[in-house]
Amino acid sequence: MRLCLVSGGKFAERVPKEHVARQLILGVLDTQLEESRSADALPEVQFAYDGDVFRQAWDAFVGSQT
């Protein structure tokens, strides 16, 4: 699955890209973990490049879990 940043540019207003990316990641994880209980494997998720915001959000998320 490929996912790009939603609500960027002029539609974002004062919401930083990092917050949008984090919430998208959390939504994907929540949905996929729920569905994986009945599936054999999790799908591969590819995040579109947008100033490296998804990698930064992922690294911050993973760092907060340890």
C-alpha positions as CSV (number, residue, x, y, z in Angstrom):
1,M,0.0,0.0,0.0
2,R,1.3,3.5,-0.8
3,L,0.4,6.4,1.3
4,C,1.0,10.1,0.7
5,L,0.7,13.0,3.0
6,V,-2.9,14.3,3.1
7,S,-4.0,17.9,3.9
8,G,-0.7,19.5,3.0
9,G,0.0,22.9,1.6
10,K,-2.6,25.6,1.9
11,F,-5.2,23.2,3.4
12,A,-3.1,22.4,6.4
13,E,-3.4,25.8,7.9
14,R,-1.5,25.6,11.2
15,V,-1.2,21.8,11.5
16,P,2.4,20.8,11.0
17,K,3.1,18.0,8.5
18,E,4.7,16.0,11.3
19,H,1.4,15.8,13.2
20,V,-0.5,14.7,10.0
21,A,2.1,12.1,9.2
22,R,2.0,10.7,12.8
23,Q,-1.7,10.4,12.8
24,L,-1.7,8.7,9.4
25,I,0.9,6.2,10.6
26,L,-1.1,5.5,13.8
27,G,-4.3,5.0,11.8
28,V,-2.6,2.6,9.4
29,L,-1.0,0.6,12.3
30,D,-4.3,0.5,14.2
31,T,-6.2,-0.8,11.2
32,Q,-3.6,-3.3,10.0
33,L,-3.0,-4.7,13.5
34,E,-6.7,-5.3,13.9
35,E,-7.0,-7.0,10.5
36,S,-3.8,-9.0,10.9
37,R,-5.4,-11.0,13.7
38,S,-7.2,-12.9,11.1
39,A,-4.6,-12.7,8.3
40,D,-1.3,-14.4,7.8
41,A,0.9,-11.4,7.2
42,L,0.8,-7.6,7.4
43,P,0.9,-5.7,4.1
44,E,3.9,-3.6,3.1
45,V,3.3,0.1,3.5
46,Q,5.2,2.6,1.4
47,F,5.1,6.2,2.5
48,A,5.5,8.8,-0.2
49,Y,8.4,11.2,0.2
50,D,7.4,14.6,1.5
51,G,10.4,16.3,2.9
52,D,11.2,13.0,4.8
53,V,8.3,13.8,7.2
54,F,7.1,10.2,7.3
55,R,10.5,8.8,8.2
56,Q,10.9,11.4,10.9
57,A,7.4,10.7,12.3
58,W,8.1,6.9,12.2
59,D,11.5,7.3,14.0
60,A,9.8,9.5,16.7
61,F,7.1,6.9,17.1
62,V,9.4,4.0,17.4
63,G,11.6,5.9,19.8
64,S,8.7,6.6,22.0
65,Q,7.8,2.9,22.2
66,T,11.1,1.9,23.8
